[in-house]
Amino acid sequence: MLVVEDDRKRLREMADLLREGATMLAQSCPVCNVPLFRLKSGEVICPSCKRRVVVLKEGEDVGGGRGVGVGVDVRLREVLSRKLAEVIGRIEEVEDEDRLLKLLELARRINELLREV
């Protein structure tokens, strides 16, 4: 039943965006596959993820990545998540207390950035 309620909420939010003058785009969110919306301001957002998405044309380059519909925020989130996993792996293996403290601080900072993206 929770899934149905989530779907209804998402549909209401998308309908509200359309009423506010947003345009539903042909592209979908690279994370959740929900249609993207262009706001009157020109900003493109995913109503489900609540994130800003940068839509690229074929062949455009963003931070070394190429493709259509790749979001800068999404790409950064993926990279940060991978790095956090690497740091956690090192934390599990480290025995030196000073090194452990540095890794814990790094993990904390990456986690903070993930919340901001």
Protein Blocks (a to p, Z undefined) as FASTA:
>chain_A
ZZmmmmmmmmmmmmmmmmnopacdfbdcfklopacdddfkopacdfklopacddddehia
eehiacehiafklmmmmmmmmmmmmmmmmmmmpmbfklmmmmmmmmmmmmmmmmmZZ
